């Protein structure tokens, strides 16, 4: 059963815009967008998730029925409406989502010909920014136009890295893209944190990868690691964040710890 959601107004407040980004697929971007947001929501933080991936996994992860949507992120990018017109509530009372469907894939082509295309998302966020404590942008697994827009719109980046061989492979390109955006379009862009995901404490490899990433990124790496956990894998098929699907599971407890660490970082 999907949770279709309804539009809802929020009081004004400061916020951080954080892009959850890694051009590799399957590293836990959407899992983190959904479950970190839900954990922050339990702490009474007001959170908006912008599903900026045409696969729409964050949308599905909150149980939103895509077939019933009257508007999505693509409609906002295309100028048919404002971002505020497509925001829906979720099962977590203080967490909201701007949903995505496969139609967002068309935006990659349309944005190429659009004037000031790199700042479209930033302009869309501006009218709603002060309504939330955190705005998370769930980025697609690529370094295309959508990701570029997210880099320009964000204050900082949260980079999930899977605990597997070649974990750092490809990150050079992401960091080069960040450096380019920082020098030309968004001088304040920083790395908010690096998150190790799918950690298996039974394997030497997982521990070696964590050590390697900590050597590379230093204090940017979160102390919290997200374990490989069956319940985390099951939750999206039920359209529920892990704290609603299995709140005492290792995955739920890990995202709860991560939320506290995120708040401490400011």
C-alpha positions in Angstrom: 0.0 0.0 0.0 1.4 3.4 -1.0 1.2 6.6 1.0 0.1 9.2 -1.5 0.7 12.2 0.7 -0.9 15.7 0.7 0.6 19.2 0.3 1.3 20.9 3.6 2.6 24.3 4.7 5.5 24.7 7.1 6.7 27.5 9.4 9.8 29.6 8.3 13.2 28.4 9.5 16.9 28.2 8.5 18.0 25.2 6.5 21.0 23.4 5.1 20.9 22.0 1.5 22.8 18.8 1.3 23.3 16.8 -1.9 23.6 13.0 -1.3 25.9 12.2 -4.1 28.1 9.5 -5.7 28.2 8.7 -9.4 28.3 5.0 -8.6 25.0 3.3 -8.3 24.0 0.9 -5.5 26.0 2.7 -2.8 23.0 3.7 -0.6 22.1 7.2 -1.8 18.4 6.8 -1.7 18.5 4.5 1.3 20.3 7.3 3.1 18.0 10.0 1.8 14.9 8.2 3.1 16.2 6.8 6.4 18.4 9.7 7.5 15.5 12.1 6.8 13.1 9.9 8.8 15.5 9.6 11.7 15.9 13.4 11.7 12.2 13.7 11.6 11.9 11.7 14.8 14.1 14.4 16.4 11.5 16.9 15.3 13.7 18.3 12.5 11.8 19.6 9.4 13.2 17.9 6.4 12.6 18.0 2.6 13.8 15.3 0.3 14.1 16.3 -3.3 14.2 13.1 -5.4 16.4 14.2 -8.2 16.9 10.7 -9.7 14.7 9.6 -12.6 14.6 6.1 -11.0 12.5 7.7 -8.2 13.8 5.3 -5.5 13.4 7.9 -2.7 9.9 8.5 -3.8 9.1 4.7 -3.7 11.0 4.4 -0.4 8.4 6.7 1.2 5.6 4.7 -0.3 4.5 7.4 -2.7 2.3 6.0 -5.5 3.9 7.5 -8.7 0.8 6.8 -10.8 -1.3 9.0 -8.5 1.0 12.0 -8.6 -0.4 15.3 -9.9 3.0 16.9 -10.2 6.7 16.0 -9.7 10.2 17.5 -9.8 10.2 17.3 -13.6 7.1 19.6 -13.7 8.9 22.1 -11.5 12.1 22.0 -13.6 10.1 22.5 -16.7 8.5 25.6 -15.3 5.0 24.3 -15.2 4.8 25.0 -11.4 7.0 25.8 -8.4 8.7 23.3 -6.3 6.3 24.1 -3.5 3.4 22.9 -5.7 4.8 19.3 -5.8 5.9 18.8 -2.2 4.0 16.0 -0.4 4.0 14.9 3.1 5.2 11.4 4.2 4.5 8.9 6.9 6.9 10.9 9.1 5.0 14.0 10.1 7.9 16.5 9.8 9.4 14.9 6.6 8.3 15.9 3.1 9.3 14.9 -0.4 9.4 16.5 -3.8 8.8 13.2 -5.8 10.3 12.0 -9.0 9.3 9.7 -11.8 11.0 8.5 -15.0 9.8 11.6 -16.7 12.7 13.4 -15.0 15.1 11.7 -17.5 13.8 14.1 -20.1 15.1 17.0 -18.1 18.7 16.0 -18.9 18.0 16.8 -22.5 15.9 19.9 -21.9 18.3 21.5 -19.5 21.1 21.4 -22.0 19.4 24.1 -24.1 18.1 26.1 -21.2 19.6 29.4 -20.3 21.4 29.4 -16.8 20.7 25.7 -16.7 23.1 25.1 -13.8 21.1 27.3 -11.4 17.6 26.0 -12.2 17.4 23.8 -9.0 18.9 26.5 -6.8 16.2 28.9 -8.0 13.4 26.4 -7.4 14.6 25.7 -3.8 14.9 29.4 -2.9 11.2 30.1 -2.2 10.9 27.1 0.2 14.4 26.9 1.7 13.6 28.7 5.0 10.8 26.3 5.7 13.1 23.4 6.5 16.0 22.5 8.8 17.5 20.2 6.1 16.9 19.8 2.4 18.4 16.6 1.0 18.9 16.2 -2.8 19.0 12.6 -3.8 21.2 12.7 -6.9 21.3 10.3 -9.8 24.2 7.9 -10.3 26.0 10.0 -12.9 27.8 13.3 -13.4 25.3 14.7 -15.9 23.3 18.0 -16.0 21.0 17.0 -13.1 24.0 16.3 -10.8 25.6 19.6 -11.9 22.4 21.4 -10.9 22.5 19.7 -7.5 26.2 20.7 -6.9 25.3 24.3 -7.6 22.2 24.2 -5.4 23.8 22.5 -2.4 25.7 24.0 0.5 27.5 20.7 1.0 27.8 17.1 -0.1 27.1 13.9 1.8 29.0 11.1 0.0 27.9 7.5 0.7 30.7 4.9 -0.1 30.0 1.2 -0.2 32.4 -1.0 1.8 33.7 -2.9 -1.2 36.8 -3.3 -3.4 37.3 -0.2 -5.6 35.3 1.9 -3.2 37.2 5.0 -4.1 37.2 4.3 -7.8 35.5 7.1 -9.7 35.4 9.4 -6.7 38.2 11.4 -8.4 35.8 12.5 -11.1 33.2 13.6 -8.5 35.8 15.6 -6.6 37.0 17.2 -9.8 33.4 18.2 -10.6 33.0 19.6 -7.1 36.3 21.6 -7.5 35.1 23.0 -10.9 31.7 24.0 -9.5 33.3 25.5 -6.4 35.7 27.6 -8.5 33.1 28.8 -11.0 29.5 28.6 -9.7 29.3 27.7 -6.0 32.4 28.9 -4.0 31.0 27.8 -0.6 30.5 24.2 -1.6 32.1 21.8 0.9 31.9 18.1 1.9 29.5 17.7 4.8 30.5 14.1 5.4 31.5 10.8 4.0 29.3 7.8 5.0 30.4 4.2 4.9 27.5 1.9 3.8 26.9 -1.9 3.6 29.6 -2.5 6.2 30.1 -6.2 7.1 32.0 -6.5 10.4 32.8 -10.2 9.6 35.0 -9.4 6.7 38.5 -8.0 6.6 37.7 -6.2 3.4 35.1 -3.9 5.0 37.5 -2.9 7.7 40.2 -2.3 5.1 38.0 -0.1 3.0 36.9 2.0 6.0 40.6 2.5 6.9 41.4 3.5 3.3 38.5 6.0 3.2 39.4 7.5 6.6 43.0 7.9 5.4 41.7 9.7 2.3 39.0 11.9 3.8 40.1 12.2 7.4 37.6 13.7 9.8 35.0 14.1 7.1 34.2 10.4 7.5 31.2 9.9 9.9 31.9 7.7 12.9 28.6 6.0 12.3 28.8 3.2 9.7 25.7 1.7 8.1 25.7 -2.1 8.3 24.7 -4.6 5.6 21.2 -5.4 6.9 18.3 -7.4 5.5 15.7 -5.2 7.1 17.2 -2.1 5.3 16.9 -4.0 2.0 13.3 -5.0 2.7 11.9 -1.7 3.9 11.6 0.0 0.4 9.4 -2.8 -0.9 7.0 -1.9 1.9 7.2 1.8 1.1 8.5 2.5 4.7 11.6 4.1 6.2 13.5 1.6 8.3 12.4 3.3 11.6 8.7 2.5 10.7 9.4 -0.9 9.2 11.8 -2.4 11.8 12.7 0.2 14.3 15.0 -2.0 16.5 16.9 -3.4 13.5 20.6 -2.7 13.2 19.9 -0.5 10.2 17.4 1.6 12.0 19.7 2.0 15.0 22.6 3.0 12.7 20.5 5.7 10.9 19.4 7.0 14.3 23.0 7.4 15.4 23.8 9.0 12.0 21.0 11.6 12.5 22.5 12.6 15.9 25.9 12.9 14.3 24.5 15.1 11.5 22.9 17.4 14.0 26.1 17.7 15.9 28.0 18.7 12.8 25.6 21.6 12.5 
